[in-house]
Amino acid sequence: MKKILLVHGWNHDNYTSSGCTDAWSNRSRFVEELSTYFEVVRFNLPGFCGEKEPEHPWVLSDFSRYLDRVIQREKPDIVLGYSFGGAILLHWKAVSGNKTVKTFLVSPAILRRYEKKSVSIGWLKAILPERLIVLARDFYLTSVVRNPYYTKASPVMRETYRNIVGLDLREDLLKVSDELVLIYGEKDSATPLESVKDFLASRKSHHKLHVIEGGGHDIANTHTDELVSVIVNLT
């Protein structure tokens, strides 16, 4: 039985301070279905579900290096990254050049979409010192936008979230020479399919893109059987 390593996404309910123990507990049926076909290995990233958070704010490359250590230890045949986990995995592939593991990116956060807000603090940057800008930004995100990914986080995880949330990783796709399998829900409103689809088409990419009809960002729960079937058939 082949071994598949799962890299979870960024869920504000999974911060270590919340008391959770398994970052995949909200997608347990998906994990159970996978275990029918694979030896499933999952782990919690630093700052999530009981793992100590980083001593300083991390950037994507820090998560990528952490993942590399896990892969070296577990030696999986397949690695699957979900949402932010897909971003980490993509960056790891682009940097490491590893071609030994089959790679699936499910609802990957290669590029994110945000609704425009009517209130902005951008103009403050021109008139306030950096220290006050940070305070203004914190107030804006916690009290105006009330972003739970930010409000429920510790100071270190807040800054880490800000370091990774606005990244555009489409160019990393071009750096990966072996085939990646990208699986999106047709109606994903969090990580837009069309921008990545158009980018791959314009570059005549060799990566495989599979779209689950009617699915959103959480296809692991809403289209479990179909998602697992795609993974099994493409392994």
Residue pairs with C-beta under 8 A, 6 or more apart in sequence:
1 37
1 38
1 39
2 38
2 39
2 77
2 78
2 235
3 38
3 39
3 41
3 74
3 75
3 76
3 77
3 78
4 34
4 38
4 39
4 40
4 41
4 76
4 77
4 78
4 79
4 80
5 41
5 42
5 43
5 70
5 71
5 74
5 76
5 78
5 79
5 80
6 24
6 31
6 34
6 40
6 41
6 42
6 43
6 80
6 82
6 85
7 45
7 67
7 79
7 80
7 81
7 82
7 85
7 86
7 88
7 89
8 14
8 23
8 24
8 42
8 44
8 45
8 48
8 82
8 84
8 85
9 82
9 83
9 84
9 85
9 86
9 107
9 109
10 83
10 84
10 109
10 149
10 161
10 164
11 23
11 26
11 48
12 148
12 149
12 152
12 153
13 20
13 26
13 152
14 20
14 23
14 26
14 44
14 48
14 49
15 47
15 48
15 152
15 153
15 154
15 157
16 47
16 48
16 49
16 50
16 51
16 52
16 53
17 152
17 154
18 152
20 48
20 49
20 50
21 49
21 50
22 42
22 44
22 49
23 42
23 44
23 45
23 48
23 49
24 30
24 31
24 42
26 221
27 82
27 218
27 220
27 221
29 221
29 224
30 220
30 221
30 224
30 227
30 228
31 40
31 42
33 224
33 225
33 228
34 40
34 228
34 231
37 228
37 232
37 235
38 78
41 74
41 76
43 70
44 50
44 51
45 51
45 63
45 66
45 85
45 88
46 52
46 53
46 54
46 58
46 66
47 53
47 54
47 154
47 156
47 157
47 160
53 154
53 156
53 157
54 62
54 156
54 160
55 156
56 156
57 156
57 159
57 160
57 162
57 163
58 160
58 163
58 164
59 160
59 163
59 164
60 87
60 88
60 91
60 163
60 164
60 167
61 91
61 95
63 88
63 91
63 164
64 88
64 91
64 92
64 95
64 96
67 88
67 89
67 92
68 92
68 96
71 79
71 92
71 98
71 101
76 101
77 101
77 102
78 101
78 102
78 103
78 104
78 235
79 89
79 101
79 102
79 103
79 104
80 89
80 103
80 104
80 105
80 106
80 231
81 87
81 88
81 89
81 90
81 103
81 104
81 105
81 106
81 108
82 106
82 107
82 108
82 220
83 106
83 107
83 108
83 109
83 190
83 191
83 217
84 109
84 164
86 105
86 106
86 107
86 108
86 109
86 110
87 108
87 109
87 110
87 164
87 167
87 169
89 103
89 105
89 108
90 105
90 108
90 110
90 169
90 172
90 173
90 176
90 180
91 169
91 172
92 98
93 103
93 172
93 175
93 176
93 180
94 172
94 173
94 175
94 176
95 175
97 177
99 177
99 178
102 181
102 235
103 178
103 180
103 181
104 180
104 181
104 183
104 231
104 234
105 180
105 181
105 182
105 183
106 183
106 219
106 220
106 227
107 183
107 184
107 185
107 188
107 190
107 191
107 217
107 218
107 219
108 182
108 184
108 191
109 167
109 169
109 190
109 191
110 168
110 169
110 170
110 172
110 173
110 191
110 196
111 168
111 169
111 170
111 191
111 192
111 195
111 196
112 165
112 166
112 190
112 191
112 192
113 189
113 190
113 191
113 192
117 144
117 145
119 140
119 144
119 145
121 133
121 136
121 137
121 140
124 132
124 133
124 136
125 133
128 136
138 158
141 147
141 150
141 151
142 150
142 151
149 161
149 165
150 158
150 161
150 162
153 160
153 161
170 195
170 196
170 199
173 180
173 196
173 199
173 200
173 203
173 205
173 207
174 203
174 205
176 207
179 206
179 207
179 208
180 207
180 208
181 207
181 208
181 210
181 231
181 234
182 196
182 207
182 208
182 209
182 210
183 210
183 211
183 212
183 219
183 227
183 230
183 231
184 191
184 193
184 196
184 209
184 210
184 211
184 212
184 215
184 219
185 193
185 211
185 212
185 214
185 215
185 216
185 217
185 218
185 219
185 222
185 223
186 193
186 211
186 212
186 213
186 214
186 215
187 214
187 215
187 216
188 215
188 216
188 217
189 216
189 217
190 216
190 217
191 217
193 211
196 209
197 209
197 211
199 205
200 207
200 209
208 234
210 230
210 234
212 219
212 223
212 226
212 227
212 230
214 223
215 222
215 223
215 226
216 222
219 226
219 227
220 227
